[in-house]
Amino acid sequence: MNNRKKSRKLLLITTVLTIVAIATTLVVFAAISETFNGNAVTVNDVASGTVTYSTDGGSTYSASPSAFNVGGSLYTRFELSSSTYIGSATVTWQLQEDDSGTWTNVGSSVYTTLTLTGSAQTIYASDDGSSTGNLVSNQNWGLDITSGGSYRVTATVASA
């Protein structure tokens, strides 16, 4: 009987130690895996403005150009009205076609690298964003338009 009491005591002690070990492990795991949430941060837009279009790449650009025919020319510029950012930036230009309510990318993106001044600027769809009077340096989106429909050009401005 003495052995039986010792066996029960040993079993009870082993069970209690096991429960304590498991509880300690769970508490340590819970402490390690806790998630801490930061406060909300307000992010200002880098820039705001309007994409405008020209069918001849001249000095007349409009936010709502008249229709043009397939095979015609279509140039764009971004008329930056304000910027909270001063420094290097990249504008990603993309021609899109309205495909039954979903805008689908057409052709390749064009990238413009420039410096934002923190004030109003006019940025053309060219490597450096300038208009040199030479249409060769400005993107002619009309070359990517091969069928009738609704099209738009998006300009995404991001700080570099």
C-alpha positions as CSV (number, residue, x, y, z in Angstrom):
1,M,0.0,0.0,0.0
2,N,2.8,2.3,0.7
3,N,4.0,2.0,-2.8
4,R,0.5,2.7,-4.1
5,K,0.3,5.9,-2.0
6,K,3.8,7.0,-3.3
7,S,2.6,6.2,-6.9
8,R,-0.5,8.4,-6.5
9,K,1.5,11.2,-4.9
10,L,4.0,11.0,-7.7
11,L,1.2,11.0,-10.3
12,L,-0.4,14.0,-8.6
13,I,2.9,15.9,-8.4
14,T,3.7,15.1,-12.1
15,T,0.2,16.2,-13.2
16,V,0.4,19.4,-11.3
17,L,3.9,20.2,-12.7
18,T,2.7,19.4,-16.2
19,I,-0.3,21.7,-15.8
20,V,2.0,24.5,-14.4
21,A,4.5,24.0,-17.3
22,I,1.7,24.2,-20.0
23,A,0.1,27.2,-18.4
24,T,3.5,29.0,-18.2
25,T,4.2,28.1,-21.9
26,L,0.8,29.6,-22.9
27,V,1.3,32.8,-20.9
28,V,4.8,33.2,-22.4
29,F,3.5,32.5,-25.9
30,A,0.6,35.0,-25.4
31,A,3.1,37.6,-24.3
32,I,5.3,37.1,-27.3
33,S,2.5,37.0,-29.9
34,E,0.6,40.1,-28.8
35,T,-0.1,42.7,-31.5
36,F,0.2,46.4,-30.9
37,N,-1.6,48.8,-33.2
38,G,-0.3,52.3,-33.9
39,N,-2.4,55.4,-34.1
40,A,-3.9,56.4,-37.4
41,V,-1.6,58.6,-39.6
42,T,-2.9,61.2,-42.1
43,V,-1.2,60.9,-45.5
44,N,-1.4,63.9,-47.7
45,D,-1.6,63.5,-51.5
46,V,1.7,64.2,-53.3
47,A,-0.1,66.3,-55.9
48,S,-3.5,67.2,-57.4
49,G,-4.4,68.4,-60.8
50,T,-6.0,67.5,-64.1
51,V,-4.9,65.4,-67.1
52,T,-5.5,67.4,-70.3
53,Y,-5.4,66.4,-74.0
54,S,-4.3,67.8,-77.3
55,T,-4.8,66.4,-80.8
56,D,-1.9,68.4,-82.2
57,G,0.5,68.7,-79.3
58,G,0.4,72.5,-79.5
59,S,-0.4,75.0,-76.8
60,T,-4.2,74.1,-76.7
61,Y,-5.0,71.4,-74.2
62,S,-8.4,70.5,-72.9
63,A,-9.7,68.2,-70.1
64,S,-12.5,67.1,-72.5
65,P,-11.2,67.0,-76.0
66,S,-13.4,66.6,-79.0
67,A,-13.4,63.1,-80.5
68,F,-10.6,62.2,-82.9
69,N,-10.3,59.5,-85.5
70,V,-8.3,56.3,-85.2
71,G,-4.8,57.0,-86.6
72,G,-4.9,60.6,-85.3
73,S,-2.6,62.0,-82.7
74,L,-3.3,62.4,-79.0
75,Y,-0.9,64.1,-76.5
76,T,-1.4,64.6,-72.8
77,R,0.0,66.7,-70.0
78,F,-0.7,66.9,-66.3
79,E,-1.6,70.3,-65.1
80,L,-0.5,70.1,-61.5
81,S,-2.5,72.6,-59.5
82,S,-0.9,71.9,-56.1
83,S,1.7,69.8,-54.4
84,T,2.5,69.2,-50.8
85,Y,5.8,67.6,-51.8
86,I,9.1,69.2,-53.0
87,G,11.6,66.9,-54.5
88,S,12.2,64.1,-57.0
89,A,9.1,62.4,-58.3
90,T,8.0,60.0,-61.0
91,V,4.8,60.3,-63.1
92,T,3.6,57.0,-64.5
93,W,1.4,57.5,-67.5
94,Q,-1.0,54.8,-68.8
95,L,-3.4,54.7,-71.7
96,Q,-6.6,52.9,-70.8
97,E,-9.7,51.7,-72.8
98,D,-13.2,51.4,-71.3
99,D,-14.0,47.7,-71.7
100,S,-17.7,47.5,-70.6
101,G,-17.2,49.6,-67.5
102,T,-13.7,48.3,-66.6
103,W,-10.7,50.3,-67.6
104,T,-8.1,48.1,-69.3
105,N,-4.5,49.2,-69.9
106,V,-3.5,49.6,-73.5
107,G,0.2,49.6,-74.6
108,S,3.1,50.3,-72.3
109,S,3.4,52.8,-69.5
110,V,5.5,55.9,-69.9
111,Y,7.6,57.2,-67.0
112,T,8.5,60.8,-66.4
113,T,11.1,61.7,-63.8
114,L,11.2,65.3,-62.6
115,T,11.4,67.6,-59.5
116,L,8.2,68.8,-58.0
117,T,8.5,72.4,-56.8
118,G,5.6,72.5,-54.4
119,S,3.6,74.9,-56.7
120,A,1.7,74.6,-59.9
121,Q,3.5,72.9,-62.8
122,T,2.7,71.6,-66.2
123,I,4.1,68.1,-66.8
124,Y,4.1,66.5,-70.3
125,A,4.2,62.7,-71.0
126,S,7.9,62.7,-71.8
127,D,11.1,61.5,-70.1
128,D,11.7,64.7,-68.2
129,G,8.2,66.2,-68.3
130,S,9.1,69.2,-70.4
131,S,7.6,70.4,-73.6
132,T,10.5,71.3,-75.9
133,G,8.2,72.1,-78.9
134,N,9.4,68.9,-80.4
135,L,6.6,66.4,-80.5
136,V,9.1,63.5,-80.9
137,S,9.8,63.7,-77.1
138,N,6.2,63.8,-76.1
139,Q,4.1,60.5,-76.0
140,N,1.6,60.2,-78.9
141,W,-1.1,57.9,-77.4
142,G,-2.9,57.9,-80.8
143,L,-0.3,55.3,-82.0
144,D,-1.7,52.8,-79.5
145,I,-5.4,53.4,-80.3
146,T,-6.4,51.0,-83.1
147,S,-10.2,50.9,-82.7
148,G,-13.0,53.2,-81.8
149,G,-14.2,53.4,-78.2
150,S,-13.6,55.4,-75.0
151,Y,-10.1,56.0,-73.8
152,R,-8.3,57.9,-71.1
153,V,-4.8,58.5,-69.9
154,T,-4.0,58.2,-66.2
155,A,-1.1,60.0,-64.5
156,T,0.1,58.6,-61.2
157,V,2.4,60.9,-59.3
158,A,4.7,59.4,-56.7
159,S,7.6,60.8,-54.7
160,A,10.9,59.2,-55.6
